[in-house]
Amino acid sequence: MSENISPWVQRYAPLVPGGEVLDLACGKGRHSRHMVTLGHAVLALDGNPEALLEAAGPGITTTPIDLEEAGAVWPFGPERFAGIVVTNYLHRPLLADMLGSLAPNGVLIYETFADGNAQFGKPSNPDFLLQPGELLALALENGLRVVAFEDGVTQQPKQAMVQRICAVKPEFPRSAALLPPF
């Protein structure tokens, strides 16, 4: 695994069909660069302009937007992205709009901290921690089909309580969800 790509993202990224991918809260762009190697154009979004300087590269368009700013609205239209990748970020007010931006056969790959993470360190604020089964419920409430879901303690890259989901729009062909071996 190069550049500390999340094993979860690495495992499910090949399911994303051709088209543009949104790397939400991309940080320095580790997943943006990975998605480019898989042939996708990537829109890398983050509120930190310094991080976006490191995320920039061939095939990656960077956009400095702070979605947590008072009055912020989701800036993208419906059914735009073939894939949306989110790691280590949670801002609940815009989740439904984010999911609305998935293309009809789009793939959501999401991994972030969950309730109980305070025992391992930060984040510990409940506003930034998923409740048990929250990603699963979000996917089902928004008509997504779940390919994979995990909720528990991880040891890498550091010990943490996390939730992870890979979910697809209903139009995503089930036969395309061929999962690589562990």
C-alpha angles and dihedrals in degrees: 000000000000128000095006094286110181109258087224092056092043092052097049102030092089089065092066108105122225115295143069121329127206115217100197116204086003098178109191092350105255092146093038090059091046092053090049089055087057090056102262130133106230133209105203112200126189139144092226111084092191092057090048090058087063092042094055118104145119111324093011124106112194124209124186105215126151103210091184094061114117109274094011115159129197103269100206133079129235124289095006105129130064087202141010120202121192126172130173094357135104129176108157101192093073102036096102092049090048091054089048088062092064113109117242091267094031130141128223117204110184131169127166146137122297139203109291095042092113089080088065099040134262138039093050101147109109089223088070098040126084118233118235109293093357097134091046091052092046092054094048093045089054096048098254123147113230116231095175138355134182131180119180149065122328126193098201136105082359134336108280144144108248145168122212132185139178109192134167138204114259092254091062106111112245090218089061091061093083105155122215118234118264 
